[in-house]
Structure formats: structure tokens, C-alpha cells
Amino acid sequence: MARPKNTTETVQITISTTQQVKDLLELLSKSGFYGKNAADTAHALLKEKIRDLQRDGQAPSPRYSPLQMD
């Protein structure tokens, strides 16, 4: 089943990491739980950690305003 189209605008970033981290991301992606590949898995884990930091008050929560346009 195809997943629905993302309604939030996305931007691409590039990170550099070690081969060991890349290998672990690929291994985690094999389960399909975090994503279908290393990039999807990294994205899911990053979002999860940011939510943890926000919950603990160590990172700001996003402020969304439907009237704010850039």
C-alpha cells in the first residue's frame, strides 16, 4: 500500500557520518520499522530524538501560525 503524499514541505540536508553508523542505519532499515533505507531510518530516528528533547524541555517546540507567510 502506498503511503499518502507528504503535505508538509520538505528540504534536503546532507550529513556526513562514519561507515559504522551508516551500516547500523542500513541494518535497522531491514526491519522496515524505521524506514525502507538508511536515509529514511536516519530521518525517523532524528525526529524521535527531537521529540524526546522537546518533551524534556531541552529543545523548543515548533510554533505554527497559519497566517505566517514568508
C-alpha positions as CSV (number, residue, x, y, z in Angstrom):
1,M,0.0,0.0,0.0
2,A,1.4,3.4,-1.0
3,R,1.8,5.9,1.7
4,P,-0.1,9.3,1.3
5,K,1.7,12.2,-0.2
6,N,3.6,14.4,2.4
7,T,1.6,17.6,2.9
8,T,4.5,19.3,4.7
9,E,7.1,21.0,2.5
10,T,10.5,19.2,2.8
11,V,14.0,20.3,2.3
12,Q,17.1,18.2,1.7
13,I,20.1,18.2,4.0
14,T,23.4,16.3,3.8
15,I,25.2,14.8,6.7
16,S,28.5,13.0,7.0
17,T,28.9,10.1,9.3
18,T,31.1,7.1,9.8
19,Q,30.7,3.8,7.9
20,Q,29.7,2.1,11.2
21,V,26.7,4.5,11.6
22,K,25.7,4.0,8.0
23,D,25.9,0.2,8.4
24,L,23.8,0.3,11.5
25,L,21.2,2.6,9.8
26,E,21.0,0.1,6.9
27,L,20.7,-2.8,9.4
28,L,17.8,-1.1,11.2
29,S,16.1,-0.3,7.9
30,K,15.9,-4.0,7.1
31,S,13.1,-4.4,9.6
32,G,11.1,-1.7,7.9
33,F,10.2,-0.3,11.3
34,Y,12.1,2.9,10.9
35,G,12.2,3.2,7.1
36,K,13.0,1.5,3.9
37,N,16.6,2.6,3.7
38,A,19.4,4.3,5.7
39,A,18.1,7.8,4.9
40,D,14.5,7.1,6.0
41,T,15.8,5.4,9.1
42,A,18.0,8.4,10.0
43,H,15.1,10.7,9.4
44,A,12.8,8.7,11.7
45,L,15.4,8.4,14.5
46,L,16.2,12.1,14.3
47,K,12.6,13.1,14.6
48,E,12.2,10.7,17.5
49,K,15.2,12.2,19.4
50,I,14.0,15.8,18.7
51,R,10.6,14.9,20.2
52,D,12.4,13.4,23.3
53,L,14.3,16.7,23.7
54,Q,11.2,18.7,23.3
55,R,9.3,16.6,25.9
56,D,12.2,17.1,28.3
57,G,12.3,20.9,27.7
58,Q,15.7,20.7,26.1
59,A,14.6,21.8,22.6
60,P,12.0,24.4,21.6
61,S,8.7,23.2,20.3
62,P,7.6,24.4,16.9
63,R,5.4,27.4,16.8
64,Y,3.0,27.2,13.9
65,S,0.9,30.1,12.7
66,P,-1.4,29.6,9.8
67,L,-1.2,33.3,9.0
68,Q,2.6,33.5,8.9
69,M,3.9,33.5,5.3
70,D,7.5,34.1,4.2
